[in-house]
Amino acid sequence: MIIDKPLDPPNKNRTTGLRDTILDAIKLFGPSGDGDVIYLITDGEDNASRRSADEVRRALVAVGIRLFAITLSEPTAMNDRTYYYPDDLDEVEEMVKATGGWMLRMPRTLDPNMPKHVKEAIRPRITAMYKQIKEFYRLELKLPTPPGRRRNWKLEIVDSTRFNKKQNVLFYQREFPTCNVD
């Protein structure tokens, strides 16, 4: 579906339960499977949820659903090469990274005076996000002991000389779900 009208301006009288909505979306999946994703388009504002971002992050990690997000907000400043976005989207970004998803920050409105290189950068980034959603690999790890608490980890691609291949970008679940150890 293509929407050809501008977005409504932000309205402080509206309420958004973003975190509660993500938790409701998780329930719609039933038993989760490889490749399950939630694709979120949001301004990142949550002024009505009863659940915390930490609760949502833990729920996503526990069922293995990746969160991908396009966040729409007004940039706070711009230099000749970069738009800067407000910090209120950090909560969404943390959930995205924990699940192995990807977040793309975009201006809420496309400024006609926006530099051409900024406009041209949007399409390839959305295309790359789509490929990340569609094509994924499953990596199974055997841990020496089950993680008993929240634990983050780092995965790198290195060549035979242990040189880090920085030209490759990895999107992976950065957090293990906790396990009860008896």
N, C-alpha and C positions, 0 to 999 in steps of 0.2 A: 504494500500500500504506500502511496506517495502522498505526503501532506504538502500542499502547495501554499499554505497560509503561514504567516509568522506565528511563532509561539506566543501565547498570552504572556503579558509582562508578569514578573514576580508579584505575588499578592500575599501579604503577611496575614491576611484573614483566612487563607486556606490552610488546611492541615494535611500533612503528609506523614503517613506511618511507613516509611521506607523499610526499616528493619523488620517490622511485623510482616510486611508484604513479602520480603525475601523468605522469611520463615514459612509463610503460607505457600509460596511457590515450591519450596522443598517438599512439602506434603503432597503436592500434585504429582510428583514423580513416582510415588510408591517406592518399591525397591529400586534403588539407583543402579545404573549400569555404566560401563565404560563410555566415556565421551559425553556424559550428561553435563549440560551447562545452563546457567541462567544468564541471559543477555539483558542487561539493565541499561536503560537510557534515563538519566536523572540529572537534576541540579544538585543532588547530594544532600538536600535539606531534609531533615527529619524532625518534625516538631510534634509528633503524636504517638510515636511507638512506645509500647510498654516494655519492650525488650532491649537489651544493650547490644552494642556492636560486638562485644566480646562473645555474647551468647550466639549471635548469628554466625560469627566466624567459626566458633567451635562446631556448630551444627553443620555448616557447609563442609568443613574438614572431615567430620565424622562420617558423612555419607559419601564423600568423594565427588561432590558436584563443584565444578569450576565456575567462578563468577567472572563474567566479562562485562565491562561497563564503558559506556560513552557518557561522559559527564559534561553537562552544558552549564556554563557559568560565565559571567562577565569577567574579562581579564582586569586586573587591577592596574597594570602598567604594561607598556610595550617599549622595547628598544627596536632598533632596526632589524633584528633577526628573531626575536622571541616575544611571545605573549606570556605573562605571568598570571597565574590563577590563584584565587584565595585558598587559604589553608583548610577551609571547612570540608574539603573533599578527602582529607587524609584518612578519615574513618573508612570510607568506601575503598580507598586504595589499599589499606591494610587488609581488608577482607579479600580483595582481588588477589593480592600477592600470596596470601596464605593458602589460597586454593589452586594456584597455578594458572590463574586467568590473566587478563590483560586489561588495562584501563587507558582510555584515550580521552584526554581533556580537550574540550573544544569550546570556542566562544559560543554563548547563547545565541547571538545574532552575528551574521557575517557582515562586518563593516565594509562598505564599498571602498573605503580607503585602505583596507588591509593590503599589505604588500602581496604581490602576485605569488611569490614563492611560498607564502603561508597558505594561501588558498589552494595552490597546487599540491601541497603536502598532505591535504586531508584525504583525498581519494586513495592513494597508496597505503596510507595507514589503516584506513577502514578495510581495504582489501587484505592487508596483512593480518588484521584481527580476524576476519572471516576465515582465512586459511588456518589460523591457530585453533579456531573453534572446530572446523571441519576435519582437520588432519592432526592427529595426536598419536603419541606413542605411550605405551604402558611400560613402566619400569617397575620391576618387583625387587625389593630389597629384603634381605634377611638380616635382622638386627640381632646382635649377640644377646641383648636383653630387651624385653618390651619397654617402651617408653611409659613411665609411670606418671609423668607430668608433661605439660606442654613443652615441646621441644622443636626448635628450628634447625634446619640443616642447609648446607650449601652444596650445589652440584656444579662442576666445571667440566668443560671439554678441554682436554690437553692432548698434544701430540706425543710421539714417542720420546721426545726430549723433555717432557713435562712442561712444555711451553703452553701457556694459556691461550686458547684461540678466542680472542676477544671479539672477532668479527662475527661470531655466532652468538645469537641471543637465545637464551633458554627461558622458557616459561614453565615452571613446575610448581607443584604443591610444596610450599616451603615449611609446612608444619605437619607433624605427625599427629594423628588423633591420639588421645590418651587411652591407655589400656588399664584395666583393673588387674593387678597382680595379686594372686592368691598366695 
